[in-house]
């Protein structure tokens, strides 16, 4: 099966982004929290517990009633527009759900689970067949923003992982002043990279500090000259003030040098290599160290390119600055246009 393009977008449900499985009606065999773990599911054929086979996923008991189904509610790490979901039934062969559906809701603030369950839920994936031991892909056409999603399985069974891929839509009220223009939780995303052999550079814009090398970007060892790079789309066009380059936990495989360049794609095309502006010249970096560098350029940019020489990994990359006036207007328009209130009025 071909992997859909939407899987390249941010996993809005990921624990690494701050997502949480807020509730489930049943989790007798395997706990609901496993659904959004960022790592791939693991299976040990010899591991059994008091309740039966131990699975790295969410598994409910066998239903004996007619017409019922099980469900789990996920609070997204950041409000956003869902482009597609993945219901991964890896290792669930005789105990997977034959059908699934997904609903979504938008709830302001920090509601209790009772408040969430009473929200105005909208179907974004109608009840559809699912296969066992398979990553099941479902595209989503709705383009409103949501804070919570509910995965329903029919009638019962197990799911290893649940991915909710989409684009963050940040509340413009939180983008005033100096912000991290490169933060995934603000809407930044990985656009392109040369190598993600061990782990993706998308990791280095996630919240918080990495806890180990596995939570950063690690490329393979380069043997043919050249250098590795990653290109990011900023959360919104802005003027960069300073950058943080963190090589923590990269002791023998940090880059020797890094270089940063940027472009405003509203005015120049990204494919034009001459249009990129160097905002941090090639600079030596140290292993297992947080570095901070001032940015002297005062122009606004939409994309950042990180070059590492000749290869090597980072734990985190931050780019602090302010949105320009044009960007603030665009962010506000995007927030208004994706309002779920439009869904409610449509169905009124």
C-alpha positions in Angstrom: 0.0 0.0 0.0 1.3 3.4 -0.9 1.7 5.8 2.0 -0.5 8.9 1.6 1.1 12.3 1.4 -0.8 13.4 4.6 1.5 11.2 6.7 4.3 13.8 6.0 2.3 16.3 8.1 2.6 16.8 11.9 1.0 14.1 14.0 -1.3 16.3 16.1 -2.1 13.5 18.5 1.5 12.6 19.3 2.5 12.4 23.0 5.7 14.2 21.8 3.6 17.2 20.8 1.7 17.1 24.1 -1.3 14.9 23.1 -3.1 12.7 25.6 -5.6 9.9 25.5 -8.2 11.5 27.8 -10.6 8.6 28.2 -11.8 5.3 26.9 -14.8 3.2 27.7 -12.8 0.0 28.1 -9.1 -0.9 28.3 -9.1 -4.2 30.0 -6.3 -5.9 28.0 -4.1 -3.0 27.0 -4.1 0.6 28.2 -5.4 3.5 26.0 -2.2 5.6 26.5 -0.3 3.3 24.2 -2.3 4.6 21.2 -0.2 7.8 20.8 3.2 6.7 21.8 5.6 8.2 19.2 7.7 5.0 18.7 6.6 2.1 16.5 4.7 -0.7 18.3 6.6 -3.6 19.8 5.6 -7.2 20.1 7.0 -10.0 22.3 5.3 -13.3 21.4 6.2 -14.7 24.8 4.9 -11.9 27.0 1.7 -12.8 28.9 0.0 -11.1 31.9 -2.7 -12.1 34.2 -5.3 -10.9 31.7 -3.8 -12.6 28.7 -1.4 -11.6 25.9 0.3 -8.3 26.5 0.0 -5.9 23.5 1.7 -2.6 22.9 -1.5 -0.8 22.0 -5.1 -0.3 23.2 -7.2 -3.5 23.5 -10.8 -3.9 24.8 -12.6 -7.0 26.0 -14.8 -9.1 23.8 -18.3 -7.6 23.6 -21.4 -9.7 24.3 -24.0 -7.1 23.6 -25.6 -6.3 20.3 -24.8 -3.1 18.4 -22.4 -1.7 20.9 -18.8 -0.4 20.2 -15.7 0.9 22.0 -14.1 4.3 21.8 -11.2 6.4 23.0 -10.9 10.2 23.1 -7.6 11.9 22.3 -6.8 15.5 23.2 -4.6 16.8 20.4 -1.2 18.4 21.3 -2.2 21.5 19.4 -5.4 22.5 17.7 -5.3 21.9 14.0 -6.9 20.8 10.7 -6.8 17.1 10.3 -5.8 15.9 6.8 -5.8 12.2 7.5 -5.6 9.5 10.2 -3.8 6.2 10.6 -5.3 3.4 12.5 -2.4 1.0 12.9 -3.4 -2.5 14.0 0.1 -3.9 14.0 0.3 -7.3 15.6 -3.4 -7.5 16.1 -4.4 -10.4 13.9 -7.3 -12.3 15.4 -8.4 -9.4 17.7 -8.5 -6.3 15.5 -11.7 -4.2 14.9 -13.2 -4.9 11.5 -14.6 -1.3 11.3 -13.6 2.1 12.7 -14.8 5.7 12.6 -13.4 9.0 13.8 -15.2 12.1 15.1 -13.8 15.5 16.1 -14.7 18.4 18.4 -13.3 21.8 19.3 -13.5 22.8 22.9 -11.9 26.1 24.2 -9.6 26.1 27.2 -9.0 23.1 29.4 -12.3 21.2 29.7 -12.9 18.2 31.9 -13.6 14.9 30.2 -17.3 15.2 31.0 -17.4 18.6 29.2 -15.5 17.0 26.2 -17.9 14.1 25.9 -20.8 16.6 25.8 -19.2 18.7 23.0 -20.6 19.0 19.5 -18.9 16.1 17.8 -18.6 16.0 14.0 -17.8 12.9 11.9 -14.6 13.3 9.9 -14.1 9.6 9.0 -17.4 7.7 8.5 -17.6 4.0 9.6 -15.1 2.2 7.4 -13.5 -1.3 7.1 -10.2 -1.9 8.8 -7.7 -4.7 8.3 -5.6 -6.5 10.9 -1.8 -6.1 11.4 -2.0 -3.2 9.0 -1.6 0.6 9.0 -5.1 1.6 7.8 -5.1 5.1 6.2 -8.1 7.4 6.0 -8.1 10.8 4.3 -10.1 13.6 5.9 -11.8 16.3 3.7 -13.1 18.5 6.5 -10.9 21.6 6.9 -12.0 23.0 10.2 -9.8 23.0 13.3 -10.3 20.6 16.2 -8.9 20.1 19.7 -10.1 16.5 20.3 -10.8 13.4 18.2 -12.6 10.2 19.1 -11.7 6.9 17.6 -14.5 4.3 17.6 -13.9 0.6 16.9 -16.7 -1.8 16.0 -17.5 -3.8 17.9 -14.3 -4.2 20.0 -10.7 -5.3 19.6 -7.2 -3.7 19.6 -5.4 -0.9 17.9 -1.6 -0.4 18.2 -1.2 3.2 17.2 -3.5 6.1 16.2 -1.9 9.0 14.2 -3.8 12.2 13.4 -1.8 14.0 10.7 -2.5 17.6 9.9 -1.5 21.3 10.2 -1.4 23.2 13.5 -3.7 26.3 13.5 -2.4 28.5 16.3 -4.5 31.0 18.1 -3.2 34.4 16.9 -3.4 35.7 20.5 -0.4 33.4 21.4 1.8 34.6 18.5 2.3 38.2 19.7 5.8 39.4 20.8 8.8 37.1 20.6 7.9 33.5 19.8 9.6 30.4 18.5 9.0 30.7 14.8 10.2 27.1 14.3 8.1 25.4 17.0 5.8 22.6 15.7 3.2 23.6 18.3 3.0 27.0 16.7 2.5 25.5 13.2 6.1 25.1 11.8 6.8 21.9 10.0 9.6 19.9 8.2 9.4 20.6 4.4 12.4 18.6 3.1 15.6 16.9 4.2 18.5 15.1 2.8 18.7 12.1 5.2 16.6 10.8 8.0 18.1 7.3 8.3 17.9 6.9 12.1 15.3 9.6 13.0 13.6 12.5 11.3 14.6 16.2 11.6 10.9 16.8 12.4 11.8 15.8 15.9 14.1 18.8 16.5 11.2 21.3 16.4 9.0 19.4 19.0 8.3 20.9 22.4 10.7 20.6 25.4 14.2 19.2 25.5 15.1 15.8 24.1 15.6 13.1 26.7 18.0 11.1 24.6 19.5 10.9 21.2 16.5 9.0 19.9 14.3 12.0 20.2 16.4 14.2 17.9 17.6 14.1 14.3 20.2 11.5 13.4 21.3 10.9 9.8 23.6 8.2 8.5 27.4 8.7 8.2 28.1 10.5 5.0 30.8 8.8 2.8 30.4 10.6 -0.5 31.2 14.2 0.2 28.7 17.0 0.4 26.6 17.7 3.5 23.2 17.0 5.0 20.4 19.6 5.4 16.8 20.1 6.5 14.4 22.8 5.3 11.5 23.9 7.6 8.4 26.0 6.9 8.1 28.5 9.7 5.0 28.8 11.8 4.4 32.1 10.1 6.5 34.7 8.3 8.7 36.5 10.8 11.9 38.3 11.7 14.4 36.1 13.4 16.3 37.5 16.5 18.3 34.5 17.8 18.6 30.8 17.3 19.3 27.9 19.7 21.2 24.9 18.4 21.1 22.0 20.8 23.4 19.0 20.3 22.6 17.4 23.8 23.2 13.7 23.8 25.1 13.8 20.5 28.6 13.1 21.8 30.4 11.3 19.0 28.0 12.2 16.2 27.3 15.9 16.4 28.0 18.0 13.3 31.3 19.7 13.1 29.7 22.9 11.8 26.3 24.3 11.0 24.9 27.0 8.7 21.5 28.7 8.6 19.9 30.4 5.6 16.4 31.7 5.0 14.0 32.8 2.3 10.7 34.7 2.0 8.8 32.4 -0.3 6.0 35.1 -0.7 8.5 37.0 -2.9 11.1 34.5 -4.1 10.8 30.9 -5.1 12.4 28.3 -2.8 13.9 26.4 -5.8 16.0 29.5 -6.6 19.2 28.8 -4.7 20.4 32.4 -5.2 17.3 33.7 -3.3 18.3 32.2 0.0 20.0 34.6 2.5 22.6 33.4 4.9 21.5 34.4 8.4 24.2 32.4 10.3 27.5 31.6 8.5 29.1 28.3 8.8 29.9 28.0 12.5 31.6 25.4 14.6 29.5 23.6 17.2 30.4 21.4 20.1 29.0 18.0 21.0 26.4 17.6 23.8 26.0 21.4 24.1 23.2 24.0 23.8 24.4 26.9 21.6 22.8 30.3 21.2 23.6 32.7 18.4 22.2 36.2 17.6 20.8 36.9 14.1 21.7 40.2 12.7 19.4 40.2 9.6 16.2 42.2 10.0 14.1 40.8 7.1 11.1 38.6 7.4 11.3 35.0 6.2 9.0 32.0 5.6 11.5 29.1 5.5 14.7 28.1 7.3 17.4 25.9 5.9 19.7 24.1 8.3 23.0 22.7 6.9 25.1 20.4 9.0 28.7 19.7 7.9 29.4 17.1 6.9 26.7 15.2 8.7 25.5 14.6 12.3 22.5 15.1 14.6 20.8 17.7 16.7 18.5 17.4 19.7 16.6 20.6 19.1 16.5 23.8 17.0 14.8 27.0 18.0 14.3 30.2 16.1 13.0 33.1 18.1 11.6 36.2 16.6 8.4 38.2 15.8 5.8 37.8 13.2 5.6 40.6 10.6 2.4 42.6 10.2 1.3 40.8 7.0 1.8 37.4 8.8 -0.3 38.5 11.8 -3.2 39.3 9.5 -2.8 35.9 7.7 -2.8 34.0 11.0 -5.9 35.7 12.2 -7.7 35.0 8.9 -6.7 31.3 9.0 -8.0 31.1 12.6 -11.3 32.6 11.7 -11.7 30.6 8.5 -11.1 27.3 10.2 -13.7 28.0 13.0 -15.7 24.9 13.9 -18.7 27.3 14.5 -19.1 27.2 10.7 -19.8 23.5 11.0 -22.4 24.0 13.7 -24.2 26.7 11.6 -24.0 24.5 8.5 -25.9 21.7 10.3 -28.3 24.0 12.2 
